Amino acid sequence: MTEEQENSVDWEDYVRSEVSALLDTILPSCKEGGLVINYKKAIKERTEAGPVYKDNKVSGIEIVLDFNFMEDIEKPV
């Protein structure tokens, strides 16, 4: 495994760990919640009229987790 691949695996493990830790902290206090995935369109080219997007391709995503608590809680640090 190359150093770049090792760093990528380390980064993935870090992200998974942080998201799981946050969910472990807040989910027990939640009464409801939702998930939204916003896709970032992949740009094929930029023209004077604006960007032209690739069909069926995305350059990334934004994940939005939205939870409501059963009652007010202390803000996690």
Secondary structure, DSSP 8 states (H G I E B T S, - for coil): --HHHHHHHHHHHHHHHHHHHHHHHHGGGEEEEEEEEEEEEEEEEEETTEEEEEEEEEEEEEEEEEEEESS------
